[in-house]
């Protein structure tokens, strides 16, 4: 009976449409931002580690 009311009710259709219209772009934005941020952080970690290894080699070759 509940599904039958959902099919006919304009209010229910609007609520569902608006929830989807809000949540889908928001979710997509969060996912894209998270992927981009983790990529940037990973690149930064690799560069920092490479720099530290270079500095350690340089120090050990001096002494």
C-alpha positions, 0 to 999 in steps of 0.5 A: 500500500505504501508503494502505491501512495508513493506512485501517486503522490506529487509531494513524495515524487518531489521529495525524492527528486530533490533528495537525489538532486542534492545528494548525487552532486554532493557525493560526486564532489566529495569523491572527486575531492577525496581522490584529488587530495589523496593523489596530491598528498601521495605525490608530496610524500614521494617528493619529501622521501626522495629529498630526505634520501638525497640529503642523507646520502649527501651527509654520509658522503661528507663525513 
